[in-house]
């Protein structure tokens, strides 16, 4: 072979070798995937407005903002007046959940497609650069979706706006605390908040929207018993569990999709009557109550207990929220010869009724609705006149060590929150929901969650509330209460837990 031919073959071999190396380099990595966005965007719980309007964002932890399809941060729509929940004061932004669609077992990585007008747009969920990966799902339990959507319907405006806001804060504080710790089995929990304004017609429409458009996995709180009853057909049709409802309507405790964390109204108020009759030796009672169906049914039950114990209800009168004409009722109650007064109305109504009782110099024991206990509106409105007020409550209270242990996240995320009964209901109901999700895994589905809650297992929360236990066909979590009294401007428990008398 000539030297010229040898040089030609060497050149051909060299060219082939270089081409192979370049081709191998391109195939070894495939197409380079774009790096996931490094924006540490925090999202607030979305508020889906009624009537198909654009979603607003509740000013609650984490800070507002969503991740758009291009991976950038889109500022959240400012909340309309009285439409969004107030957020924590002075809370630092924390990484928050982003929306995804229906719960699924695989982790979503691509940006969600644009939503229909009026529907919340589920953004992608990038992992912030350098952030620790969420904990792996427990062995043998299904992995969950990247984000699990939960619904919440509260009266954030209207006559009970302060009370509904308190319940929402209890729910959101627990969810934000859980998300800071990595979520549940790899999933972050997102709360979509709606304001029903204590209007059952509006509330029903909002429940329908959260179920059909937002496709929430479960409800982490519905405050109004009227909204719950109006929305029950939709809740039943979709089999969406509610953890927890208000507990104010006794019918909620026979509904397999509702998981209350308190006693029924009739059972709680039976405790009030039992204390007045047996301990205070009262024989004649006057009752002023909120003239709505749930409270009317409750009143029938505890007045039956009074008769069973040998007492007589000598005066009854229903009134509207905020009790604008309570003074005239107090005059009539005093004239009836009653030896004690039971007031089961909203917080502002209690203030007006007790003020009227004091102004008339009618010095009899006053026992008020259990769900007003710990409400700062009551104590601030009455001042020293609140001392001596009686009630019954299953909770150890906002000043107990158990509150700091179980619901201390409220003070961290909402340092200006007014801690009261429904804030405790929101906190404890959400802790129950989270515990159920941890048991089943967030990808297991609603039926698995309800089976876990209905298993007869005891859910204990450090004595803040009696141990909870549910079984199929009966959702009375416990049947205990305790007498409480205002002393030196604070509600204190004055006796042990006991089972109230039955009608």
C-alpha positions in Angstrom: 0.0 0.0 0.0 1.4 3.4 -1.0 2.1 6.0 1.6 -0.5 8.3 -0.1 -3.2 5.7 0.2 -2.3 5.0 3.9 -2.6 8.7 4.6 -6.0 8.9 2.9 -7.4 5.9 5.0 -6.1 7.5 8.2 -8.0 10.7 7.5 -11.2 8.8 6.8 -10.9 6.9 10.1 -10.2 10.1 12.0 -13.3 11.8 10.5 -15.5 8.8 11.4 -14.1 8.7 15.0 -14.8 12.4 15.6 -18.4 12.0 14.2 -19.1 9.0 16.4 -17.8 10.9 19.5 -20.0 13.9 18.7 -23.1 11.7 18.1 -22.5 9.8 21.3 -22.3 13.1 23.2 -25.7 14.2 21.9 -27.4 10.8 22.7 -26.0 10.3 26.1 -28.0 13.2 27.7 -30.9 13.4 25.3 -32.6 16.8 25.0 -31.6 18.9 28.0 -34.7 19.5 30.2 -35.1 23.1 31.3 -34.2 23.6 34.9 -37.3 23.9 37.2 -38.0 27.5 38.2 -36.1 28.7 41.1 -38.7 31.3 42.2 -39.7 30.6 45.7 -43.2 31.9 45.1 -45.6 31.7 47.9 -49.3 31.4 47.2 -52.2 32.3 49.5 -55.3 30.2 49.6 -57.5 31.2 46.6 -61.0 32.6 47.2 -63.2 31.5 44.3 -65.8 34.3 44.0 -69.4 33.5 43.6 -71.1 34.1 40.3 -68.2 33.1 38.1 -66.1 36.1 38.9 -62.3 36.1 38.8 -60.7 34.4 41.8 -59.3 36.6 44.5 -56.7 35.7 47.0 -57.3 35.5 50.8 -54.8 37.5 52.7 -53.7 34.5 54.8 -50.4 32.7 55.1 -48.5 32.0 52.9 -48.0 35.3 51.1 -49.9 35.9 47.8 -48.8 35.2 44.3 -49.1 32.3 41.8 -46.8 30.6 39.4 -47.8 31.2 35.8 -47.4 28.8 32.8 -44.0 30.4 31.9 -42.6 29.7 35.3 -42.7 33.4 36.4 -44.6 34.8 39.4 -47.9 36.5 38.8 -49.1 38.8 41.6 -52.4 37.6 43.2 -55.5 39.5 42.4 -56.3 41.9 45.3 -59.1 40.7 47.4 -62.4 42.6 47.1 -63.8 44.2 50.2 -65.5 41.7 52.4 -64.8 38.9 49.9 -61.5 37.5 51.2 -60.3 36.3 54.6 -58.1 38.6 56.6 -54.5 37.3 56.9 -51.9 37.2 59.6 -50.5 40.4 60.8 -46.7 40.8 60.5 -46.3 37.2 59.2 -43.2 36.6 57.1 -43.8 35.1 53.6 -43.5 31.3 53.6 -43.5 28.9 50.8 -47.1 28.0 50.1 -49.2 25.5 48.1 -50.1 25.8 44.5 -53.2 24.4 42.9 -53.4 21.2 41.0 -56.3 19.4 39.5 -58.2 16.3 40.8 -56.1 14.3 43.3 -54.0 11.7 41.6 -51.2 9.3 42.4 -48.4 10.7 40.2 -46.6 14.0 40.8 -47.5 16.8 38.5 -44.6 18.5 36.8 -46.0 20.4 33.8 -47.8 23.7 34.0 -51.6 23.3 34.1 -53.6 24.4 31.0 -55.5 27.7 31.2 -58.8 27.4 33.1 -62.2 28.4 31.9 -63.3 32.0 32.8 -64.2 32.3 36.5 -62.3 29.2 37.4 -59.1 29.1 39.5 -56.1 28.4 37.4 -54.0 25.6 38.8 -50.4 26.7 38.5 -47.3 24.4 38.3 -45.4 23.6 41.5 -41.7 24.1 41.0 -39.2 23.1 43.6 -37.3 26.1 45.0 -33.6 25.8 44.2 -31.7 24.4 47.2 -34.9 23.5 49.1 -35.1 20.2 50.9 -37.3 17.6 49.2 -40.5 16.7 51.0 -40.5 13.5 53.1 -41.2 10.3 51.1 -44.6 8.7 51.6 -44.7 6.1 54.3 -44.1 2.5 53.2 -47.2 0.8 51.9 -49.2 4.0 51.5 -50.0 5.5 48.2 -48.1 8.6 47.1 -50.3 11.7 46.9 -50.7 14.5 44.4 -48.4 17.4 44.5 -51.2 19.6 45.9 -54.4 18.6 47.5 -57.2 21.1 47.3 -59.5 21.6 50.3 -62.6 23.9 50.5 -63.6 26.2 53.3 -66.9 28.2 53.5 -67.1 30.7 56.3 -69.1 34.0 56.9 -66.2 36.4 56.6 -68.6 39.3 56.3 -72.1 40.0 57.6 -73.4 39.6 61.1 -71.0 36.8 62.1 -68.0 37.9 60.2 -65.6 38.0 63.2 -66.7 34.5 64.3 -66.4 33.0 60.8 -63.0 34.7 60.3 -61.8 33.1 63.6 -62.8 29.6 62.3 -61.0 30.2 59.0 -57.9 31.3 60.9 -57.9 28.1 62.9 -58.1 26.0 59.7 -55.5 27.9 57.7 -52.9 28.1 60.6 -52.9 24.3 60.9 -52.6 23.8 57.1 -49.8 26.4 56.8 -47.9 24.7 59.7 -48.2 21.3 58.1 -47.0 22.7 54.7 -44.0 24.2 56.4 -43.1 20.8 57.6 -43.3 19.2 54.1 -47.0 18.5 53.8 -48.7 15.1 54.1 -47.1 12.1 52.3 -45.5 14.4 49.7 -48.5 16.6 49.2 -49.1 20.3 50.1 -52.6 21.2 51.3 -54.3 24.2 49.8 -57.4 25.9 51.2 -59.8 27.6 48.9 -61.8 30.0 51.0 -65.3 31.3 50.3 -67.5 33.9 52.1 -71.1 32.8 52.3 -72.0 36.0 54.3 -74.2 33.7 56.6 -76.6 33.3 53.6 -77.6 29.7 52.9 -78.6 30.4 49.3 -75.1 31.9 48.6 -73.5 29.2 50.6 -75.1 26.4 48.6 -73.9 28.0 45.3 -70.4 28.2 46.8 -70.4 24.6 47.8 -71.5 23.6 44.3 -68.7 25.7 42.8 -66.0 24.3 45.1 -67.1 20.7 44.3 -67.7 21.0 40.5 -65.2 23.6 39.4 -62.4 23.6 41.9 -62.9 19.8 42.5 -61.9 20.0 46.2 -61.0 16.7 47.8 -62.7 17.6 51.1 -64.0 20.5 53.0 -61.8 21.7 55.9 -64.7 23.6 57.5 -68.2 24.9 56.8 -69.2 27.3 59.5 -72.9 28.0 59.0 -75.4 25.2 59.9 -77.8 26.8 57.4 -75.2 26.6 54.5 -74.5 22.9 55.4 -78.1 21.9 55.3 -78.6 23.8 52.0 -75.5 22.2 50.5 -76.0 18.7 51.7 -77.6 17.4 48.5 -74.5 18.4 46.6 -72.1 17.1 49.3 -73.9 13.7 49.3 -74.1 13.5 45.5 -70.3 14.0 45.2 -69.5 12.2 48.5 -67.2 14.9 49.7 -66.5 14.7 53.4 -66.7 17.8 55.6 -64.2 18.0 58.5 -65.5 19.8 60.4 -68.9 21.4 60.2 -70.2 23.9 62.8 -71.6 21.3 65.2 -74.4 23.8 65.9 -77.2 21.8 64.3 -78.0 18.4 65.9 -78.8 16.9 62.4 -75.1 17.1 61.5 -74.3 14.3 63.9 -76.3 11.7 62.0 -74.8 12.6 58.6 -72.1 10.1 57.5 -70.2 12.7 55.4 -69.9 15.2 58.3 -67.3 14.9 61.1 -68.0 17.4 63.9 -65.5 17.9 66.7 -67.9 19.2 69.3 -71.1 18.1 71.0 -74.5 18.8 69.4 -76.1 22.1 70.5 -78.9 20.3 72.4 -76.4 18.2 74.4 -74.2 21.2 75.2 -77.1 23.4 76.4 -78.5 20.5 78.4 -75.3 20.9 80.4 -76.2 24.6 81.0 -79.6 23.6 82.3 -78.3 20.8 84.4 -75.9 23.1 86.2 -78.6 25.8 86.8 -81.2 23.3 88.1 -79.0 20.8 90.1 -76.3 23.1 91.3 -77.9 26.5 91.5 -81.3 25.1 92.6 -83.2 27.1 90.0 -86.8 26.1 89.3 -88.0 28.7 86.9 -86.2 29.6 83.7 -86.5 32.3 81.0 -85.0 31.6 77.6 -84.1 34.1 74.8 -83.0 32.3 71.7 -81.9 33.1 68.1 -85.0 32.5 66.0 -83.6 30.2 63.3 -84.3 26.6 62.7 -81.1 25.1 64.2 -81.3 27.1 67.4 -85.1 26.5 67.7 -84.5 22.7 67.6 -81.7 23.1 70.1 -84.0 25.1 72.4 -86.7 22.4 72.3 -84.2 19.8 73.4 -82.7 21.6 76.4 -86.1 22.9 77.6 -87.2 19.2 77.6 -84.2 18.4 79.9 -85.3 21.3 82.2 -88.8 19.7 82.6 -87.3 16.3 83.2 -85.2 17.7 86.0 -88.2 19.4 87.6 -87.8 22.9 86.4 -90.3 25.0 84.5 -89.6 27.3 81.5 -91.8 30.3 82.3 -90.7 32.5 79.4 -89.4 31.9 75.9 -88.8 34.4 73.1 -87.0 34.2 69.7 -85.0 37.2 68.4 -83.0 38.1 65.3 -79.2 38.2 65.1 -77.6 41.0 67.2 -80.8 41.1 69.3 -81.9 44.6 68.4 -84.9 44.4 70.8 -83.5 42.3 73.6 -84.4 44.9 76.2 -88.1 44.4 75.9 -87.6 40.6 76.2 -85.6 41.0 79.4 -88.4 43.1 80.8 -90.9 40.4 80.0 -88.6 37.6 81.3 -88.2 39.4 84.6 -92.0 39.9 84.9 -92.5 36.1 84.4 -90.9 35.4 87.8 -87.9 33.5 86.2 -85.0 32.8 88.6 -82.4 32.4 85.9 -81.9 33.5 82.3 -80.6 31.4 79.4 -79.4 33.4 76.4 -78.6 31.4 73.2 -78.0 34.0 70.5 -75.0 35.4 68.6 -72.2 37.2 70.4 -73.5 40.8 69.9 -76.9 39.6 70.9 -75.5 38.2 74.2 -73.9 41.6 74.9 -77.1 43.4 74.4 -79.2 41.0 76.5 -76.8 41.0 79.4 -76.5 44.7 79.3 -80.3 45.0 79.5 -80.4 42.5 82.4 -77.8 44.5 84.3 -79.4 47.9 83.6 -82.7 46.6 85.0 -81.0 45.4 88.2 -82.3 41.9 87.6 -79.7 39.9 89.5 -80.2 36.3 88.5 -77.8 33.7 87.1 -77.2 34.1 83.4 -76.1 31.1 81.3 -75.2 31.7 77.7 -74.6 29.7 74.5 -71.6 27.4 74.6 -70.2 28.6 71.3 -69.8 32.1 72.7 -67.3 30.9 75.3 -63.8 32.5 74.9 -65.2 35.1 72.4 -63.3 38.3 73.0 -66.3 40.3 71.6 -68.3 39.3 74.6 -65.7 40.0 77.2 -64.7 43.3 75.6 -68.3 44.4 75.2 -69.3 43.7 78.7 -66.2 44.4 80.7 -66.7 43.7 84.4 -70.4 42.9 83.8 -69.2 39.6 82.2 -68.1 38.3 85.6 -70.3 35.5 86.8 -71.6 34.5 83.4 -72.1 30.7 83.1 -72.0 28.2 80.3 -70.7 24.7 79.5 -67.9 23.8 77.2 -66.0 20.6 76.2 -62.8 22.5 75.5 -60.2 23.2 78.1 -59.9 26.7 76.6 -57.6 29.2 74.9 -55.6 29.8 78.1 -54.8 26.1 78.7 -51.4 24.5 77.9 -53.2 22.1 75.5 -54.1 25.1 73.3 -50.5 26.2 73.0 -49.5 22.6 72.1 -52.3 21.8 69.6 -53.2 25.2 68.1 -50.1 27.3 68.9 -49.6 27.8 65.1 -52.6 30.3 65.3 -50.5 32.7 67.4 -47.6 32.4 65.0 -49.5 32.9 61.7 -52.2 35.2 63.1 -50.7 37.0 66.1 -53.7 39.4 66.3 -56.4 36.6 66.0 -59.2 36.6 68.6 -59.1 33.1 70.0 -62.6 31.7 70.6 -64.8 28.6 70.3 -65.0 28.4 66.5 -61.3 29.1 66.1 -60.8 25.9 68.2 -63.3 24.1 66.1 -61.4 25.1 62.9 -58.0 24.1 64.4 -59.1 20.7 65.8 -61.2 19.8 62.8 -58.2 20.4 60.5 -55.9 18.4 62.8 -58.4 15.6 62.6 -58.4 15.8 58.8 -54.6 15.9 58.5 -54.3 12.9 60.8 -56.8 11.0 58.6 -54.8 11.9 55.5 -51.5 10.8 57.2 -53.1 7.4 58.0 -54.3 6.7 54.4 -52.0 8.7 52.2 -53.3 11.6 50.1 -53.5 9.5 47.0 -55.9 6.9 48.5 -59.1 8.8 47.8 -62.1 10.1 49.8 -63.5 6.7 50.7 -60.2 5.6 52.2 -60.1 8.8 54.3 -63.7 8.2 55.6 -63.0 4.6 56.3 -60.0 5.6 58.4 -62.0 8.2 60.3 -64.9 5.8 60.8 -62.7 2.9 62.1 -63.4 3.5 65.7 -59.9 4.8 66.3 -59.5 7.3 69.1 -58.1 10.6 68.1 -56.6 12.4 71.0 -55.5 16.1 71.1 -53.8 16.6 74.4 -56.9 17.3 76.5 -57.9 20.4 74.5 -61.1 18.5 73.6 -62.3 15.1 74.8 -61.0 12.2 72.7 -62.8 11.9 69.4 -64.2 8.7 68.0 -66.4 8.0 65.0 -68.2 4.9 63.7 -70.3 4.3 60.6 -73.8 5.5 61.2 -73.0 7.7 64.2 -70.8 10.8 64.3 -71.2 12.0 67.8 -67.5 12.3 68.7 -68.0 12.3 72.5 -70.8 13.2 74.9 -69.1 15.2 77.6 -69.0 18.8 78.7 -67.9 20.9 81.8 -69.3 23.9 83.6 -67.4 27.1 82.9 -67.7 30.6 84.4 -66.2 34.1 83.8 -64.0 35.0 86.7 -61.9 38.2 86.7 -62.5 38.6 83.0 -61.5 35.0 82.0 -63.5 31.9 81.3 -62.4 29.1 83.7 -63.5 25.5 84.1 -65.2 25.1 87.5 -65.8 21.3 87.5 -64.9 18.1 85.8 -66.2 16.7 82.5 -69.6 15.1 82.8 -72.2 13.6 80.5 -75.3 15.9 80.2 -78.7 14.7 81.0 -80.8 13.3 78.2 -84.3 14.7 77.5 
